[in-house]
Amino acid sequence: MHFREYPLEAALKEEYPFRFVIANNANAAALGIYHLQNDYTTVVCHSQLVKGGRGGQGIVVDGKVLTG
């Protein structure tokens, strides 16, 4: 089984009594920023890696991470 196929959220829920959100770094940062403030209903976070030339965006609207 490859990493992307591993049911990480289910495995964590079995072991711990917490709610989990599995997200990439930009989505996780945007979600964290959203919950640390009360002024905005939409938060966008851009992540640009120093090496690798790849970037990513995390977008949260009304407390939900937009994916796709």
Wavefront OBJ file of the C-alpha trace (Angstrom):
o trace
v 0.000 0.000 0.000
v 1.324 3.442 -0.933
v 1.204 6.452 1.373
v -1.650 8.123 -0.546
v -3.745 4.968 -0.145
v -3.118 4.576 3.603
v -6.251 5.409 5.650
v -4.433 7.809 7.988
v -7.521 9.559 9.366
v -9.197 6.240 10.246
v -6.013 4.940 11.890
v -5.686 8.098 14.007
v -9.372 8.012 15.028
v -8.963 4.411 16.182
v -6.060 5.380 18.421
v -7.032 8.845 19.722
v -10.315 10.522 20.801
v -9.762 13.659 18.720
v -11.131 15.130 15.494
v -8.526 15.091 12.705
v -8.107 17.041 9.496
v -5.601 15.594 7.046
v -4.325 18.415 4.852
v -1.304 19.641 2.960
v 0.844 22.416 4.421
v -0.956 25.338 2.756
v -4.427 24.029 3.656
v -3.335 23.340 7.230
v -1.875 26.843 7.568
v -4.995 28.492 6.110
v -7.237 26.484 8.441
v -5.104 27.399 11.444
v -5.089 31.101 10.541
v -8.855 31.028 9.973
v -9.487 29.647 13.458
v -7.081 32.100 15.122
v -8.940 35.187 13.920
v -12.498 36.534 13.910
v -12.379 39.233 11.230
v -12.622 37.269 7.964
v -14.840 34.507 6.617
v -12.345 33.680 3.853
v -8.615 33.060 4.319
v -6.054 32.285 1.597
v -2.540 31.064 2.354
v 0.167 30.696 -0.292
v 3.082 28.353 0.371
v 6.186 28.604 -1.820
v 8.890 26.055 -1.124
v 12.493 27.245 -1.268
v 13.606 24.105 -3.094
v 11.665 22.211 -5.700
v 9.966 25.170 -7.365
v 6.518 24.125 -6.210
v 3.915 26.259 -4.548
v 0.499 25.632 -3.095
v -2.525 27.527 -1.936
v -4.862 26.837 0.925
v -8.301 28.414 0.837
v -10.803 28.353 3.696
v -14.335 29.722 3.239
v -16.749 29.752 6.169
v -14.589 27.261 8.066
v -14.303 24.735 5.226
v -11.148 23.979 3.242
v -11.714 24.209 -0.511
v -10.090 21.386 -2.429
v -9.940 20.331 -6.039
l 1 2 3 4 5 6 7 8 9 10 11 12 13 14 15 16 17 18 19 20 21 22 23 24 25 26 27 28 29 30 31 32 33 34 35 36 37 38 39 40 41 42 43 44 45 46 47 48 49 50 51 52 53 54 55 56 57 58 59 60 61 62 63 64 65 66 67 68
